[in-house]
Amino acid sequence: MIDGGWGGLIIKKKIFYGWWIVYAGVGIGALSSGLFHYGFSAFFIPWREQFGWSRAALGGVIGFARLEGGIAAPIAGWFVDNFGPRKMMLLGIGMMGLGFIVLSQVTTIAQLYLAFLLLLALGSSFGTYRPLQVAVANWFMKKRGRAMGLLMAGSGFGGSFVFLFAMLITSRGWEEAAIIAGFIMWFVGLPLAMVIRHKPEEMGLVIDGEESSEKDEKVAKNQFISDKKRFWHKDERPEPDLSLMQALKTQAFWVLALTYAIWAAMPGITTVHIAPFLAEELELEYVTALGALSFFVAASIIGRLGFGFISDYFNIRMLLSILFVLQGVGIFLFSNVQSLSVVPFYVVIFAIPYGGTIPMRAVIQGYFFGKKNFGTIGGFLQFVDLPATVSAPIWVGWLADVLPDGYRLGFKIVAFSMLLAAVAVLLARRPSEPFPEDTAPKFFKIFSGGK
């Protein structure tokens, strides 16, 4: 059999169990993305037609879901780091299934917010990408980029089929479609979550499935000093393992938080506003507009896989900076679209670098802070980003409500902000020894991962 999964290319007797975790994560990500994250767009137009809810109100669902996710992220990250990802995923996926069942019964915007926030969004925080990324970060180091790329391609696979969900809504009604989505989360998602394991040591295995010698680590530490290498080379020094308090004292944490905050508008406008923009500006049929969104997500898979693989060999900060610039160019061109014939071209230009950025967020976090407290540190990074994360889908929707070309203006603002993100990520510096002292109070060290 082939060990290493996608990109491994090594023949061995059996597949390293870490890749089974990635494959299960792909399935869970596809379900979560196709039914929840991108699937929300499939409900957007039917809800507007039936209830007359405004774009800003519906965009606010995503905005407040991100608010809740940001508040819950540090807590979810700590639970995942300390109790393992599988238990949290069983809880979270179970909540998401129930959330879809409850969603099928909503008749007011308040009920929609409650179902979305208390069950779907909270369940997603505990049950999908946070615990999956923690597991993959613990099982892979040398091949972490390609593993994260494949993992995050799962959301691309699911999102690329959102038009099928839209067809189900069209043929059976959004209420029945929501019930079906709930049962799919339970009967497919929960069995997949049973495959997940926290660390290779629990199964008598080692990270990457390979024995690494102490000599190799000393050579890497002594020979690869990032300031003396060419700027595009990957830093091969052993990665640090910082506590939350140590990470908070580094320049890298706050630069990454700023970078993530700027980029936060991208997933907000793609999951909520691309399909309505095309349907309203180009007067497309509902399913056709969702088909364009599906094509966008499918094209992003190329970036998720390709740049995930590339990140194992090249400077992660340089890659992210280039991807931010390309996204800015792509969304700027997309904001000027006037006819359906050019939509595929613009979508590809925008989607590939967008997809490449998604696994890079987890890869660069491990590169700066290590895997020991991956969930907790990632949760706090998400928490710091809250203002930008919450506001993006709301203010873009508000511009579309009050201005004739509001969508186009909102997309252009996001495009120019990507240039700021491109500069910011280049300023981040990897922590080096001696690391900041963990001076947290004793009770807080339990939470922060300190000793």
C-alpha positions in Angstrom: 0.0 0.0 0.0 1.0 3.6 -0.3 2.0 5.3 2.9 1.7 9.1 3.2 -1.5 9.3 1.3 -1.7 12.2 -1.2 1.9 13.3 -1.8 3.5 10.5 0.2 4.7 8.4 -2.7 6.4 5.8 -0.5 5.5 2.1 -0.8 5.1 0.3 2.6 3.2 -2.5 4.1 0.4 -0.4 5.5 -0.9 3.2 5.5 0.3 5.3 8.4 -2.8 5.8 10.7 -2.4 9.6 10.6 -3.6 9.5 7.0 -6.8 7.6 8.0 -7.4 10.5 10.4 -6.9 13.0 7.5 -9.3 10.9 5.3 -12.0 10.9 8.0 -11.4 14.6 8.4 -12.0 15.1 4.7 -15.4 13.5 5.0 -16.4 15.4 8.1 -15.2 18.7 6.5 -17.2 17.9 3.3 -20.3 17.4 5.3 -19.8 20.5 7.5 -18.9 22.7 4.5 -21.6 21.5 2.0 -24.4 21.5 4.5 -23.4 24.3 7.0 -20.7 26.7 6.0 -21.3 27.1 2.3 -24.7 25.4 2.6 -26.0 28.5 4.3 -26.0 30.3 1.0 -28.5 27.7 -0.3 -31.0 28.9 2.3 -30.4 32.6 1.7 -32.7 33.3 -1.3 -35.6 31.0 -0.2 -35.6 32.7 3.2 -35.6 36.2 1.6 -38.5 35.2 -0.7 -40.6 33.5 2.0 -39.9 35.8 5.0 -38.6 39.0 3.4 -35.5 39.1 5.7 -32.9 41.7 4.7 -29.4 40.8 3.4 -27.9 42.5 6.5 -30.0 40.4 8.9 -29.1 37.2 7.1 -25.4 38.3 6.9 -25.7 39.0 10.7 -26.4 35.3 11.3 -22.9 34.5 10.0 -21.5 37.5 11.8 -22.9 36.5 15.1 -22.0 32.9 14.5 -18.4 34.0 14.1 -18.7 36.1 17.3 -19.9 33.0 19.1 -17.2 30.9 17.5 -14.5 33.4 18.5 -15.7 33.5 22.1 -16.0 29.7 22.2 -12.7 29.1 20.4 -10.3 29.4 23.3 -12.6 27.2 25.4 -13.0 24.6 22.6 -9.3 24.7 21.9 -8.5 24.0 25.6 -11.0 21.1 25.8 -9.6 19.6 22.6 -6.0 19.9 23.8 -6.8 18.3 27.2 -9.6 15.8 26.5 -8.8 14.9 22.9 -10.5 15.7 19.6 -12.7 12.7 19.3 -14.9 13.3 22.4 -15.4 16.9 21.4 -16.2 16.0 17.8 -18.9 13.5 18.9 -20.5 16.2 21.0 -20.2 18.9 18.3 -21.4 16.8 15.4 -24.3 15.6 17.5 -25.3 19.2 18.2 -25.0 20.1 14.5 -27.4 17.3 13.6 -29.9 18.5 16.2 -29.4 22.1 14.9 -30.5 21.3 11.4 -33.7 19.5 12.8 -34.5 22.6 14.8 -33.7 24.9 11.9 -36.4 23.2 9.8 -39.0 24.7 12.2 -38.0 28.3 12.3 -40.4 31.0 11.2 -38.9 34.2 12.7 -35.4 35.8 12.4 -35.0 35.4 16.2 -35.6 31.7 15.9 -33.1 31.4 13.1 -30.4 33.2 15.2 -31.1 30.9 18.2 -31.0 27.7 16.1 -27.9 28.8 14.3 -25.9 30.1 17.3 -26.9 27.7 20.1 -26.6 24.4 18.1 -25.1 24.7 14.6 -22.3 27.3 15.2 -21.4 26.1 18.7 -21.5 22.5 17.5 -19.2 23.4 14.6 -16.7 25.1 17.0 -16.4 21.9 19.0 -16.9 19.3 16.3 -15.2 20.2 13.0 -12.0 22.0 12.1 -10.6 23.0 15.5 -10.3 19.4 16.7 -9.4 18.1 13.3 -6.5 20.6 12.9 -5.3 19.7 16.4 -5.2 16.0 15.5 -3.4 16.5 12.2 -0.9 18.9 13.8 -0.1 16.2 16.4 0.3 13.4 13.8 2.3 15.3 11.2 5.3 17.7 11.2 7.5 17.1 8.1 4.3 16.5 6.0 2.0 18.8 7.9 1.5 21.2 4.9 0.2 18.5 2.6 -1.8 16.8 5.4 -3.5 20.1 6.3 -4.0 20.8 2.6 -5.8 17.5 2.1 -7.8 18.0 5.3 -9.0 21.4 4.2 -9.7 20.2 0.7 -12.6 18.4 2.4 -14.5 21.6 2.9 -13.8 22.3 -0.8 -15.3 19.0 -1.9 -18.4 19.6 0.2 -18.8 23.2 -0.9 -18.4 22.3 -4.6 -21.6 20.3 -4.3 -23.7 23.0 -2.6 -25.6 23.3 -5.8 -27.0 19.8 -5.2 -28.2 21.0 -1.8 -29.8 23.9 -3.5 -31.6 21.5 -5.9 -32.8 19.5 -2.9 -34.2 22.7 -1.4 -35.9 23.6 -4.7 -37.5 20.2 -5.1 -38.4 19.3 -1.5 -38.5 22.7 0.3 -35.9 24.1 2.7 -37.6 22.7 5.7 -37.3 19.1 4.5 -33.8 19.7 3.2 -32.8 20.8 6.7 -34.1 17.7 8.3 -32.2 15.5 5.8 -29.1 17.5 6.5 -29.5 16.7 10.2 -29.7 13.0 9.7 -26.7 13.0 7.4 -24.6 14.7 10.1 -25.7 12.0 12.6 -25.5 8.9 10.5 -22.3 9.8 8.5 -20.5 12.4 10.6 -20.6 10.5 13.9 -19.1 7.3 12.6 -16.3 9.2 10.8 -15.5 11.0 14.1 -14.8 7.6 15.7 -11.7 7.2 13.5 -10.0 10.3 15.1 -7.2 9.9 17.6 -5.4 12.7 19.4 -1.7 11.7 19.2 0.3 8.9 17.6 1.9 7.9 20.9 -1.6 6.7 22.0 -1.2 3.9 19.4 2.5 3.2 19.9 3.4 5.3 16.8 5.5 8.3 16.1 4.9 11.6 14.3 4.9 11.3 10.5 5.2 7.6 11.0 9.0 7.9 10.9 11.7 7.6 13.6 13.7 10.8 13.9 17.2 10.7 15.4 18.5 13.2 17.9 21.5 13.7 15.6 19.1 14.9 12.8 17.6 17.4 15.2 21.0 18.8 16.3 22.1 19.2 12.6 18.9 21.0 11.8 19.2 23.3 14.8 22.9 24.2 14.1 22.9 24.4 10.3 19.6 26.1 9.5 19.5 29.7 10.8 16.7 31.4 9.0 18.4 34.8 8.9 21.3 33.3 6.9 19.2 31.3 4.4 17.7 32.5 1.2 14.3 34.2 2.0 12.2 31.6 0.1 13.7 28.6 1.9 11.8 26.7 4.6 13.1 27.1 8.1 14.2 23.6 9.1 14.9 24.3 12.8 12.9 22.1 15.2 9.6 23.8 16.0 9.0 25.4 19.4 6.3 24.2 21.8 5.0 27.3 23.6 2.3 27.7 26.2 -0.5 30.2 25.6 1.1 32.7 27.9 4.5 32.4 26.1 2.8 32.8 22.7 1.0 35.9 23.9 4.3 37.5 24.7 5.7 37.0 21.2 5.5 39.5 18.3 4.4 36.6 16.0 1.1 36.1 17.9 -0.1 39.6 17.5 1.1 40.0 13.9 -0.7 36.8 13.0 -3.8 38.0 14.8 -3.8 41.2 12.8 -3.2 39.3 9.6 -6.1 36.9 10.3 -8.4 39.8 11.2 -7.7 41.5 7.9 -8.3 38.2 6.0 -11.5 37.4 7.9 -13.7 39.3 5.4 -12.8 36.7 2.7 -14.7 33.7 4.1 -17.5 36.0 5.2 -18.2 37.3 1.7 -17.7 33.9 0.0 -20.0 31.9 2.2 -22.8 34.5 2.4 -22.7 37.0 -0.5 -21.1 35.6 -3.7 -24.3 33.6 -4.7 -26.7 36.5 -3.9 -24.4 39.0 -5.7 -24.4 36.9 -8.9 -28.2 36.2 -8.7 -29.1 39.9 -8.2 -26.4 41.7 -10.3 -26.5 39.3 -13.3 -30.1 38.3 -12.8 -29.2 34.6 -12.7 -31.5 31.8 -11.6 -31.0 30.7 -8.0 -29.5 27.3 -8.8 -27.2 28.8 -11.4 -25.8 31.3 -8.9 -25.3 28.5 -6.4 -23.6 26.5 -9.2 -21.1 29.4 -9.6 -20.4 29.2 -5.8 -19.9 25.5 -6.1 -17.5 26.1 -9.0 -15.6 28.6 -6.8 -15.2 26.1 -4.0 -14.2 23.3 -6.4 -11.5 25.6 -7.9 -10.3 26.4 -4.4 -9.4 22.7 -3.9 -6.5 23.2 -6.3 -5.1 25.8 -4.0 -5.7 23.8 -0.8 -3.9 20.8 -2.2 -1.2 22.5 -4.2 -0.1 25.2 -1.7 -0.4 22.7 1.2 2.2 20.5 -0.6 4.4 23.5 -1.5 4.4 24.8 2.1 6.4 21.7 3.1 9.3 23.0 1.1 9.2 26.9 1.0 9.0 29.9 3.3 5.5 29.9 4.7 5.4 33.7 5.3 6.4 34.4 1.7 3.7 32.0 0.4 1.0 33.6 2.5 2.0 37.1 1.4 1.8 36.1 -2.3 -1.6 34.4 -1.7 -3.0 37.5 -0.1 -1.9 39.7 -3.0 -3.4 37.2 -5.5 -6.7 37.1 -3.6 -6.9 40.9 -3.6 -6.4 41.0 -7.4 -9.0 38.2 -7.8 -11.8 39.7 -5.8 -11.2 43.1 -7.4 -11.6 41.6 -10.8 -14.6 39.6 -9.6 -16.3 42.8 -8.3 -16.4 44.2 -11.9 -18.0 41.1 -13.5 -20.8 42.1 -15.9 -21.7 38.9 -17.7 -22.0 35.2 -16.9 -19.4 34.3 -19.6 -16.5 35.7 -17.7 -17.5 34.5 -14.2 -15.6 31.1 -14.5 -12.4 33.0 -15.4 -12.6 35.4 -12.5 -13.8 32.7 -10.1 -10.6 30.6 -10.8 -8.3 33.6 -10.4 -9.9 34.3 -7.0 -10.6 30.8 -5.8 -7.1 29.2 -6.1 -5.2 31.6 -3.8 -8.2 31.7 -1.5 -8.1 27.9 -1.2 -4.3 28.0 -0.7 -4.6 30.3 2.3 -7.0 28.0 4.2 -4.5 25.3 5.2 -1.7 27.8 5.5 -3.3 29.3 8.6 -2.9 26.1 10.6 0.6 25.4 9.1 2.0 28.8 10.1 0.5 28.5 13.6 2.4 25.2 14.1 5.5 26.8 12.6 5.5 29.6 15.1 4.2 28.0 18.3 4.3 24.2 17.9 1.7 21.4 18.5 1.5 21.0 22.2 -1.1 23.7 22.8 -2.2 24.0 19.2 -6.0 24.1 20.0 -5.7 26.7 22.8 -3.4 29.1 21.0 -5.5 28.8 17.8 -8.6 29.5 19.8 -7.1 32.7 21.2 -5.9 33.8 17.8 -9.5 33.4 16.6 -10.8 35.3 19.7 -8.5 38.3 19.0 -9.9 38.5 15.5 -13.5 38.9 16.6 -14.3 42.5 15.6 -13.3 42.0 12.0 -14.7 38.4 11.8 -18.1 39.4 13.0 -18.5 42.7 11.1 -17.4 41.6 7.6 -20.6 39.7 6.4 -22.8 42.4 8.1 -21.3 45.5 6.6 -21.0 44.0 3.1 -24.7 43.0 3.3 -25.5 46.5 4.6 -23.7 48.2 1.7 -25.7 46.0 -0.7 -29.0 47.0 1.1 -28.4 50.8 0.9 -26.3 51.3 -2.3 -27.1 50.3 -5.9 -23.5 48.9 -6.3 -23.0 48.0 -2.7 -21.8 44.5 -3.3 -19.2 45.7 -5.8 -18.0 48.4 -3.4 -17.7 46.0 -0.5 -15.7 43.5 -2.6 -13.3 46.3 -3.6 -12.7 47.3 0.0 -11.9 43.7 0.9 -9.6 43.5 -2.2 -7.5 46.5 -1.0 -7.3 45.2 2.5 -5.6 42.1 1.3 -2.5 44.2 0.5 -2.3 45.1 4.1 -2.5 41.4 5.1 0.3 40.7 2.6 2.6 43.2 4.3 1.7 42.2 7.8 2.5 38.5 7.5 6.0 39.3 6.3 6.6 41.2 9.5 6.0 38.1 11.7 9.1 36.5 13.2 9.4 33.0 14.5 10.1 32.8 18.2 13.6 31.6 19.0 15.3 30.5 22.2 15.3 31.8 24.9 11.5 31.7 24.7 9.5 34.2 26.8 9.0 33.1 30.4 5.6 31.7 31.3 4.6 34.0 34.2 0.9 33.1 34.3 -0.6 32.5 37.7 -0.7 28.9 38.7 -4.5 28.5 38.2 -4.1 30.1 34.7 -1.3 27.7 33.7 -3.8 24.9 33.8 -5.7 26.7 31.0 -2.6 28.1 29.1 -0.7 24.8 28.9 2.1 25.9 31.1 3.9 23.8 33.7 
